[in-house]
Amino acid sequence: MVYPASKHALATFHQLVKILPASEKARTQILLLAGEVTPFRNDTGREIVFRQESNFYYLSGCTVPSSYLLLAFQDGTGLAQKPSLELFIPKAELADMLWSVPPPSLEAAAITHDVTKIDHPAALPDAIKTLLKAFPDAMFHTLPRSSPLFPVIPKEFTDLVLSPDSKDAAISDLFLLPALHQARLIKDEDEISLIRKANEISSRAHEVVMRVLGKAVKGSIERGPGAGVDRPLLPGEWSIEKEAEAEALFVASCRREGAVHQAYLPIVAASTRASTLHYCCNDREFAWGPVHPHDHHNKNEFAHGGARELNPQVLLIDAGCEWNCYASDITRTMPVGNGGKFTPEARAIYELVLEMQKFAMDMLKPGIHWDAVHLLCHRILVKGFQRLGIFKSPSSSSLSSTAPAGDGAWDGEHDEEKILASGISSAFFPHGLGHSLGMDVHDVPSASKPAVNPTVENKGMAIGHESYYTYLRLRLPLQKNMIVTVEPGCYFSPHLIAPVRDSKHINQEVLKRYESVGGVRIEDVVLITENGYENLTTVRSDTEWVEGVCSGTL
């Protein structure tokens, strides 16, 4: 499939013209973008993994480092239906062939890219001059030029637009990024296909980790003669005894299927470390540890493939690969120890988070405001905590009161609405329910959570406590072909609980029983359809299946 760059260019120009001042709309609109360059570690010649800048890829489908783009659009002309797309890729030099893979030839790149013309960067100045001569009043647009977040456009190119010979032309970096974000917010069928593929690969990788855990519980990891002593362990002989080993298996599974990049640093957190939302250290042993590099020399049952009971805990893995620059983002929380089963407390929290996700999913359709879905999850959390006894309920207030029956003991002090209004559930569910996803895992932030956002005002609904919305990354009504994550969670972080620990709504003794759970998050990627949603995440999350796989019985 040739990436549909021309379709994306047209969508971007349409969004650009919408947001331009009226006085600028009639001009010829020209986009000038630089691609990402190969990064190097500090002042050395050691390359860091290259990944193309997302906006550049959206408009070009080009992954060649140090490339440039020049696009032109003019209302009322043929360029209004098919903008001009000129791509400039580096010429292959001898050093490229010596040290790395050289860029493709112009002829080869012309076949694989949906552009009007391909040349080398040396031809870019003349291409800019040609456009200025044809459209002397053109308005050039760039990404923010003073920001370190985007590739640098050499001054020699922008100076051509600002030269005295181009006195009627203009250049701006105010409008292109918001136009791109608006265009990227709604996905087309090609993008949906790429994101679906990324999620399928990542779903299988999550299941791989679960099944290796399950094999260890059942003692069915078979190791041949000399394994781990006379020779290294082979992949089929590996077990998971550290967070890093779970991460390695996940990434290896994705790479095996052709995914070059992870969409973000994998989060692999066992035990109470699962209460840290972006825990990326992934450097600790499970609770039976420590496990040292040469522990296979020890003559214990597990080293020879026997079953082993581990201290019960959860393992939270939030990880997803990219496929052709499009992301996935999946979280699964699984039991380790306890025969591959959740403890009663962990199971109760896990099923509460599942309930939050189910009710959220049931709401999804175009027109529903994301704030409303997020608020519902807080409501389900409060109800669940009351059911478990972590939060007090009106009945518990009555039972604990010293006032005589019938003497006003039930006063609604711990009513669900009062707990919601207090905001204490934010200590246990501090992040947003989800976010837009596309080429970036937290996609198009200026479009998904705009600075000026009339949709969050006067919605005619109870909005709960303001703390619920602090970390939301999406605050819009849903639209068809948005792709979003749905990722409710419940955490017992001592740092977050500390400010509310003395709340009159919390039963301290019950809370103590659940704090060792650490955290549970369940995250799926969903496509908003005409009448609802499609879940693009294929790995299951129902309790029976997760326990069945992690215990080795499925």
C-alpha positions as CSV (number, residue, x, y, z in Angstrom):
1,M,0.0,0.0,0.0
2,V,1.3,3.5,-0.9
3,Y,0.7,5.8,2.0
4,P,-2.1,8.3,1.0
5,A,-0.1,11.5,1.5
6,S,-2.1,13.5,-1.1
7,K,-5.4,12.8,0.7
8,H,-3.8,13.9,4.0
9,A,-2.4,17.1,2.4
10,L,-5.9,18.0,1.1
11,A,-7.5,17.4,4.5
12,T,-4.8,19.6,6.1
13,F,-5.3,22.5,3.7
14,H,-9.0,22.4,4.3
15,Q,-8.5,22.7,8.0
16,L,-5.8,25.4,7.4
17,V,-8.1,27.6,5.4
18,K,-10.8,27.3,8.0
19,I,-8.7,28.8,10.8
20,L,-6.9,31.5,8.7
21,P,-8.0,35.1,9.1
22,A,-10.4,36.2,6.4
23,S,-7.8,38.4,4.9
24,E,-5.4,35.5,4.3
25,K,-7.8,32.9,2.9
26,A,-7.5,33.9,-0.7
27,R,-3.8,33.6,-0.8
28,T,-2.0,30.5,-2.2
29,Q,-1.1,28.4,0.8
30,I,2.3,26.7,0.8
31,L,3.6,24.3,3.5
32,L,7.3,23.9,4.2
33,L,8.4,21.1,6.5
34,A,11.6,19.5,7.5
35,G,11.8,15.8,8.4
36,E,13.6,14.4,11.4
37,V,17.3,13.9,11.2
38,T,19.2,10.9,12.5
39,P,19.9,11.6,16.2
40,F,23.3,10.8,17.8
41,R,24.1,10.2,21.4
42,N,25.5,13.5,22.9
43,D,28.7,14.4,21.0
44,T,29.5,10.9,19.7
45,G,29.0,9.2,16.3
46,R,26.7,6.6,17.8
47,E,23.2,6.7,16.2
48,I,20.0,6.7,18.3
49,V,17.0,5.0,16.7
50,F,15.4,7.2,14.1
51,R,11.7,7.8,13.9
52,Q,10.1,10.2,11.5
53,E,8.4,13.3,12.9
54,S,4.6,12.5,12.8
55,N,3.4,15.5,11.0
56,F,6.0,15.1,8.3
57,Y,5.0,11.4,7.9
58,Y,1.3,12.3,7.7
59,L,1.9,14.6,4.8
60,S,4.5,12.4,3.0
61,G,4.6,8.8,4.1
62,C,8.4,9.2,4.0
63,T,10.7,7.7,6.6
64,V,14.0,8.9,5.0
65,P,16.0,11.0,7.5
66,S,16.9,14.7,6.6
67,S,14.1,15.0,4.0
68,Y,12.0,18.1,3.2
69,L,8.5,18.8,1.9
70,L,7.0,21.6,-0.1
71,L,3.2,21.6,-0.7
72,A,1.1,24.1,-2.5
73,F,-2.7,24.7,-2.5
74,Q,-4.7,27.4,-4.3
75,D,-8.5,27.7,-4.2
76,G,-10.2,27.9,-7.5
77,T,-7.4,26.1,-9.4
78,G,-6.4,22.5,-10.0
79,L,-4.4,22.7,-6.8
80,A,-7.6,22.9,-4.8
81,Q,-8.5,19.3,-5.8
82,K,-4.9,17.9,-6.0
83,P,-2.3,20.0,-4.1
84,S,1.3,19.9,-5.3
85,L,3.5,17.7,-3.1
86,E,7.3,18.0,-3.7
87,L,9.5,15.6,-1.6
88,F,13.2,16.2,-1.3
89,I,15.3,13.2,-0.1
90,P,19.1,13.2,0.5
91,K,21.3,11.9,-2.3
92,A,23.1,8.6,-1.4
93,E,26.7,9.3,-0.6
94,L,29.6,6.9,-0.3
95,A,29.6,7.3,3.5
96,D,25.9,6.3,3.7
97,M,26.7,3.1,1.8
98,L,29.7,2.4,4.1
99,W,28.0,3.0,7.5
100,S,24.3,2.5,7.0
101,V,21.5,1.9,4.6
102,P,21.5,4.6,1.9
103,P,18.4,6.6,1.0
104,P,16.5,5.3,-2.0
105,S,17.1,6.6,-5.5
106,L,14.7,9.2,-6.9
107,E,13.3,6.6,-9.2
108,A,12.6,4.1,-6.5
109,A,11.1,6.7,-4.1
110,A,8.8,7.9,-6.9
111,I,7.2,4.5,-7.0
112,T,6.7,4.2,-3.2
113,H,5.5,7.7,-2.4
114,D,2.2,9.5,-3.2
115,V,3.8,12.8,-4.3
116,T,3.9,15.0,-7.3
117,K,7.7,15.3,-7.6
118,I,10.8,13.9,-5.9
119,D,14.2,15.6,-5.9
120,H,17.3,16.1,-3.7
121,P,17.5,18.9,-1.1
122,A,19.9,20.9,-3.3
123,A,16.9,21.5,-5.6
124,L,14.7,22.9,-2.8
125,P,15.8,26.6,-3.0
126,D,14.9,26.7,-6.7
127,A,11.6,25.0,-6.0
128,I,10.7,27.7,-3.4
129,K,11.7,30.4,-5.9
130,T,9.5,28.8,-8.6
131,L,6.5,28.9,-6.3
132,L,7.2,32.5,-5.3
133,K,7.4,33.5,-9.0
134,A,4.1,31.7,-9.8
135,F,2.4,32.9,-6.6
136,P,4.0,36.1,-5.5
137,D,1.5,36.7,-2.7
138,A,1.8,33.2,-1.3
139,M,1.6,32.5,2.4
140,F,4.1,30.0,3.6
141,H,3.4,27.9,6.7
142,T,5.8,26.0,8.9
143,L,5.6,24.2,12.2
144,P,6.7,26.3,15.2
145,R,10.2,27.4,14.2
146,S,11.5,28.3,17.7
147,S,10.3,25.1,19.3
148,P,12.7,22.3,20.1
149,L,9.8,19.9,19.6
150,F,10.0,20.0,15.8
151,P,12.8,19.5,13.2
152,V,14.7,22.7,12.3
153,I,14.2,24.3,8.9
154,P,17.4,25.9,7.8
155,K,17.3,29.7,7.7
156,E,18.5,29.7,4.1
157,F,15.1,28.4,3.0
158,T,12.9,30.7,5.1
159,D,15.0,33.7,4.1
160,L,14.0,33.2,0.5
161,V,10.4,33.9,1.5
162,L,11.4,37.0,3.5
163,S,13.8,38.4,0.8
164,P,13.1,41.9,-0.7
165,D,12.3,40.1,-4.0
166,S,9.3,38.5,-2.3
167,K,7.8,41.5,-0.7
168,D,4.2,40.3,-1.1
169,A,4.8,36.8,0.3
170,A,4.4,36.0,4.0
171,I,5.5,33.2,6.3
172,S,3.8,32.1,9.6
173,D,4.2,29.3,12.1
174,L,0.9,29.9,13.9
175,F,-1.6,27.9,11.8
176,L,0.0,24.8,10.4
177,L,0.2,22.7,13.6
178,P,-3.4,23.3,14.7
179,A,-4.6,22.5,11.2
180,L,-2.6,19.3,11.1
181,H,-3.9,18.3,14.5
182,Q,-7.5,18.8,13.4
183,A,-6.9,16.8,10.3
184,R,-5.2,14.0,12.2
185,L,-8.0,13.8,14.9
186,I,-10.3,12.0,12.5
187,K,-8.8,8.9,10.9
188,D,-9.4,7.6,7.4
189,E,-9.6,3.9,6.4
190,D,-5.9,3.6,5.7
191,E,-5.0,4.9,9.1
192,I,-7.6,2.7,10.8
193,S,-6.1,-0.3,9.1
194,L,-2.6,0.6,10.3
195,I,-3.7,1.1,13.9
196,R,-5.7,-2.1,13.8
197,K,-2.6,-4.0,12.7
198,A,-0.5,-2.4,15.5
199,N,-3.1,-3.4,18.1
200,E,-3.3,-7.0,16.8
201,I,0.5,-7.4,17.1
202,S,0.5,-5.8,20.6
203,S,-2.5,-7.9,21.7
204,R,-0.6,-11.1,20.8
205,A,2.5,-9.8,22.7
206,H,0.5,-9.3,25.8
207,E,-0.9,-12.8,25.6
208,V,2.6,-14.2,25.0
209,V,3.7,-12.8,28.4
210,M,0.6,-14.2,30.1
211,R,1.1,-17.6,28.7
212,V,4.8,-17.8,29.6
213,L,3.7,-16.9,33.2
214,G,1.2,-19.7,33.0
215,K,3.7,-22.2,31.8
216,A,5.9,-21.5,34.8
217,V,3.0,-21.9,37.2
218,K,2.2,-25.3,35.7
219,G,5.9,-26.3,35.6
220,S,5.6,-26.9,31.9
221,I,8.7,-24.9,30.8
222,E,10.9,-27.7,29.5
223,R,14.7,-27.2,29.5
224,G,17.0,-29.5,27.6
225,P,20.3,-30.9,28.8
226,G,22.8,-28.2,29.9
227,A,20.2,-25.4,29.7
228,G,21.5,-22.4,31.6
229,V,24.6,-24.2,32.7
230,D,26.6,-25.5,29.7
231,R,24.7,-23.2,27.3
232,P,22.4,-20.2,27.3
233,L,18.7,-20.7,27.8
234,L,16.8,-20.7,24.5
235,P,13.6,-18.6,24.1
236,G,11.3,-21.6,24.7
237,E,13.2,-22.2,28.0
238,W,12.8,-18.7,29.3
239,S,10.7,-17.9,32.4
240,I,9.6,-14.5,33.7
241,E,11.1,-13.6,37.0
242,K,11.7,-9.9,36.6
243,E,9.9,-6.9,35.1
244,A,12.7,-6.6,32.6
245,E,12.1,-10.1,31.4
246,A,8.4,-9.5,30.8
247,E,9.3,-6.4,28.9
248,A,11.9,-8.2,26.8
249,L,9.4,-10.9,25.8
250,F,6.8,-8.3,24.9
251,V,9.2,-6.3,22.7
252,A,10.6,-9.5,21.1
253,S,7.1,-10.7,20.2
254,C,6.4,-7.4,18.5
255,R,9.7,-7.3,16.7
256,R,9.2,-10.9,15.5
257,E,6.1,-9.7,13.7
258,G,7.9,-6.8,12.0
259,A,7.1,-3.9,14.3
260,V,10.2,-1.7,14.5
261,H,9.2,0.7,17.3
262,Q,7.4,0.6,20.5
263,A,4.9,3.5,20.6
264,Y,6.2,4.5,24.0
265,L,8.4,3.2,26.8
266,P,6.8,0.0,28.1
267,I,5.4,0.2,31.6
268,V,6.0,-3.2,33.4
269,A,5.2,-2.8,37.1
270,A,4.8,-5.6,39.6
271,S,3.3,-5.4,43.1
272,T,2.8,-2.0,44.6
273,R,4.9,-0.4,41.8
274,A,1.8,-0.7,39.7
275,S,0.5,2.3,41.5
276,T,3.0,4.5,39.7
277,L,1.2,5.5,36.5
278,H,4.2,5.9,34.2
279,Y,6.6,3.5,35.9
280,C,9.2,2.8,33.2
281,C,12.1,1.5,35.3
282,N,11.1,-2.1,34.8
283,D,14.1,-3.1,36.8
284,R,12.8,-5.0,39.8
285,E,12.4,-8.7,40.5
286,F,9.0,-10.2,41.4
287,A,8.3,-10.7,45.1
288,W,10.2,-14.0,45.3
289,G,13.4,-12.3,44.3
290,P,16.1,-11.3,44.2
291,V,16.9,-13.3,41.1
292,H,20.6,-13.1,40.1
293,P,22.2,-13.8,36.7
294,H,23.6,-17.2,37.8
295,D,20.8,-18.4,39.9
296,H,20.3,-21.2,37.4
297,H,23.2,-22.9,39.1
298,N,21.2,-23.4,42.2
299,K,19.6,-26.8,42.5
300,N,16.1,-25.6,43.1
301,E,12.9,-27.1,41.7
302,F,12.1,-24.1,39.5
303,A,15.5,-24.1,37.8
304,H,14.8,-27.6,36.5
305,G,11.3,-26.7,35.2
306,G,9.2,-27.6,38.2
307,A,6.1,-25.7,39.3
308,R,6.6,-22.9,41.8
309,E,4.3,-20.9,44.0
310,L,5.1,-17.2,44.1
311,N,4.1,-14.5,46.5
312,P,0.8,-13.2,45.2
313,Q,0.8,-9.9,43.5
314,V,-0.3,-8.2,40.2
315,L,1.8,-7.4,37.2
316,L,0.7,-4.4,35.2
317,I,1.9,-4.2,31.6
318,D,1.1,-1.0,29.6
319,A,2.8,-1.5,26.3
320,G,2.1,-1.2,22.5
321,C,4.1,-1.2,19.3
322,E,3.9,1.0,16.2
323,W,3.1,-0.2,12.8
324,N,4.3,2.1,10.0
325,C,4.3,5.0,12.5
326,Y,0.8,4.3,13.9
327,A,0.5,3.4,17.5
328,S,-1.2,0.9,19.8
329,D,-1.7,1.4,23.5
330,I,-2.9,-1.6,25.6
331,T,-2.7,-2.3,29.3
332,R,-3.3,-5.6,31.0
333,T,-3.0,-6.4,34.6
334,M,-2.4,-10.1,35.5
335,P,-1.8,-12.2,38.6
336,V,1.5,-13.7,39.5
337,G,1.9,-16.1,42.3
338,N,-1.1,-17.6,44.1
339,G,-1.2,-20.3,41.4
340,G,-1.8,-17.7,38.7
341,K,-5.0,-16.4,40.4
342,F,-5.8,-13.0,41.8
343,T,-6.0,-12.6,45.6
344,P,-9.5,-11.8,46.8
345,E,-8.6,-8.2,47.2
346,A,-6.9,-7.9,43.8
347,R,-9.7,-9.7,42.1
348,A,-12.3,-7.3,43.6
349,I,-10.3,-4.3,42.4
350,Y,-9.7,-5.9,39.0
351,E,-13.4,-6.6,38.5
352,L,-14.3,-3.1,39.6
353,V,-12.0,-1.7,36.9
354,L,-13.6,-4.0,34.4
355,E,-17.0,-2.7,35.4
356,M,-15.8,0.9,35.0
357,Q,-14.6,0.0,31.5
358,K,-17.8,-1.9,30.5
359,F,-20.0,1.0,31.5
360,A,-17.8,3.5,29.7
361,M,-17.8,1.3,26.5
362,D,-21.6,1.1,26.6
363,M,-21.8,4.9,26.4
364,L,-19.5,5.3,23.4
365,K,-21.0,6.8,20.2
366,P,-20.7,10.0,18.2
367,G,-22.0,13.0,20.1
368,I,-21.3,11.8,23.6
369,H,-18.9,14.1,25.5
370,W,-15.8,12.4,26.8
371,D,-16.2,14.3,30.1
372,A,-19.5,12.5,30.7
373,V,-17.9,9.1,30.1
374,H,-15.1,10.0,32.5
375,L,-17.4,11.2,35.2
376,L,-19.4,7.9,34.9
377,C,-16.3,6.0,35.7
378,H,-15.7,8.0,38.9
379,R,-19.3,7.3,39.8
380,I,-18.8,3.5,39.3
381,L,-15.6,3.7,41.4
382,V,-17.4,5.4,44.3
383,K,-20.2,2.8,44.1
384,G,-17.7,0.0,44.0
385,F,-15.7,1.3,46.9
386,Q,-18.9,1.7,49.0
387,R,-19.8,-1.9,48.1
388,L,-16.3,-3.1,49.2
389,G,-16.4,-0.9,52.3
390,I,-13.4,1.2,51.4
391,F,-15.7,4.2,51.2
392,K,-18.4,4.5,53.8
393,S,-22.1,4.5,52.7
394,P,-25.1,6.0,54.4
395,S,-25.9,2.6,56.0
396,S,-22.4,2.3,57.4
397,S,-22.8,5.8,58.8
398,S,-25.9,4.7,60.6
399,L,-24.3,1.5,62.0
400,S,-21.3,3.3,63.3
401,S,-23.2,6.2,64.8
402,T,-23.8,6.3,68.6
403,A,-27.1,7.9,68.1
404,P,-30.2,5.8,68.9
405,A,-32.1,4.2,66.1
406,G,-34.8,6.5,64.8
407,D,-33.0,9.5,66.2
408,G,-31.7,10.9,62.9
409,A,-28.7,8.5,62.7
410,W,-29.0,8.2,58.9
411,D,-28.2,11.6,57.6
412,G,-26.7,10.9,54.2
413,E,-23.3,12.0,55.3
414,H,-21.7,9.4,53.0
415,D,-24.1,9.7,50.2
416,E,-22.6,8.9,46.8
417,E,-23.2,12.4,45.5
418,K,-21.4,13.9,48.5
419,I,-18.4,11.6,48.0
420,L,-18.3,12.6,44.3
421,A,-18.5,16.2,45.2
422,S,-15.6,15.8,47.6
423,G,-13.2,14.6,44.9
424,I,-11.5,11.9,47.0
425,S,-12.0,9.3,44.2
426,S,-9.3,11.2,42.3
427,A,-6.7,9.9,44.8
428,F,-7.6,6.4,43.5
429,F,-8.3,7.2,39.8
430,P,-6.1,10.3,39.2
431,H,-5.7,10.1,35.4
432,G,-8.1,10.6,32.5
433,L,-10.2,7.8,31.1
434,G,-8.3,7.9,27.8
435,H,-6.9,10.0,25.0
436,S,-6.9,10.3,21.2
437,L,-4.5,7.8,19.5
438,G,-3.0,7.9,16.1
439,M,0.6,8.3,15.0
440,D,1.4,9.4,18.5
441,V,0.2,7.6,21.5
442,H,-1.1,10.8,23.1
443,D,-2.2,12.1,19.8
444,V,-2.9,15.7,18.5
445,P,-3.1,17.4,22.0
446,S,-4.1,20.8,20.7
447,A,-7.1,19.3,18.9
448,S,-8.1,16.8,21.6
449,K,-7.9,19.2,24.5
450,P,-8.1,22.7,23.0
451,A,-7.1,25.7,25.0
452,V,-10.3,27.4,24.1
453,N,-13.0,24.8,24.5
454,P,-16.7,25.8,24.5
455,T,-17.8,22.1,24.6
456,V,-16.9,21.9,28.3
457,E,-19.0,24.8,29.3
458,N,-22.7,24.7,30.2
459,K,-23.2,21.1,29.2
460,G,-26.2,20.8,31.5
461,M,-24.8,18.0,33.5
462,A,-23.3,17.5,37.0
463,I,-19.6,17.6,36.4
464,G,-18.4,16.3,39.8
465,H,-15.2,17.6,41.3
466,E,-12.8,19.8,39.3
467,S,-9.9,17.4,40.1
468,Y,-11.5,14.7,37.9
469,Y,-10.5,16.7,34.8
470,T,-7.0,17.9,35.7
471,Y,-5.2,15.2,33.7
472,L,-7.8,14.4,31.0
473,R,-6.1,14.5,27.6
474,L,-9.4,14.4,25.6
475,R,-12.2,16.8,26.3
476,L,-14.5,16.8,23.3
477,P,-17.7,15.2,22.0
478,L,-16.8,12.0,20.2
479,Q,-17.0,11.9,16.4
480,K,-17.1,9.0,14.0
481,N,-13.6,7.7,13.1
482,M,-12.0,9.1,16.2
483,I,-9.7,6.5,17.8
484,V,-9.4,6.7,21.5
485,T,-8.2,4.6,24.4
486,V,-10.5,3.5,27.2
487,E,-8.3,2.9,30.3
488,P,-9.9,3.2,33.7
489,G,-7.7,2.3,36.6
490,C,-7.7,2.0,40.4
491,Y,-4.5,2.7,42.4
492,F,-3.3,2.6,46.0
493,S,-0.4,5.0,45.8
494,P,0.7,6.2,49.2
495,H,1.6,9.6,47.8
496,L,-1.9,10.1,46.3
497,I,-3.7,8.7,49.3
498,A,-1.8,10.7,51.9
499,P,-3.8,14.0,51.4
500,V,-7.2,12.2,51.7
501,R,-6.2,9.5,54.2
502,D,-8.1,11.2,57.0
503,S,-11.2,11.8,55.0
504,K,-14.4,11.1,56.9
505,H,-15.6,9.0,53.9
506,I,-12.8,6.4,54.1
507,N,-12.9,3.3,56.3
508,Q,-9.2,3.1,57.2
509,E,-9.2,-0.5,58.3
510,V,-10.7,-1.7,55.1
511,L,-8.4,0.5,53.0
512,K,-5.4,-1.1,54.6
513,R,-6.5,-4.5,53.3
514,Y,-6.4,-3.3,49.7
515,E,-3.3,-1.2,49.6
516,S,-1.0,-4.1,48.9
517,V,-2.8,-4.6,45.5
518,G,-0.8,-1.6,44.2
519,G,-2.7,-0.8,41.0
520,V,-5.0,-2.1,38.3
521,R,-5.5,-0.6,34.8
522,I,-7.2,-2.1,31.8
523,E,-6.8,-0.3,28.5
524,D,-8.2,-1.0,25.1
525,V,-8.1,1.0,21.8
526,V,-11.5,1.7,20.3
527,L,-12.7,3.1,17.0
528,I,-15.8,5.3,17.2
529,T,-18.2,4.1,14.6
530,E,-21.5,5.6,13.2
531,N,-23.6,4.0,16.0
532,G,-21.1,2.9,18.7
533,Y,-17.6,1.6,18.7
534,E,-15.3,-1.2,17.5
535,N,-12.7,-2.5,19.9
536,L,-9.4,-2.8,18.0
537,T,-7.7,-4.6,21.0
538,T,-8.0,-8.4,20.6
539,V,-6.4,-9.7,23.7
540,R,-9.1,-10.6,26.3
541,S,-9.4,-9.1,29.7
542,D,-12.3,-11.0,31.4
543,T,-11.2,-12.3,34.8
544,E,-11.8,-16.0,34.1
545,W,-9.7,-15.9,30.9
546,V,-6.8,-13.9,32.4
547,E,-6.6,-16.3,35.4
548,G,-7.0,-19.3,33.2
549,V,-4.0,-18.2,31.0
550,C,-1.9,-17.0,33.9
551,S,-2.5,-20.3,35.8
552,G,-1.6,-22.4,32.8
553,T,-5.0,-24.1,32.6
554,L,-6.0,-22.5,29.3
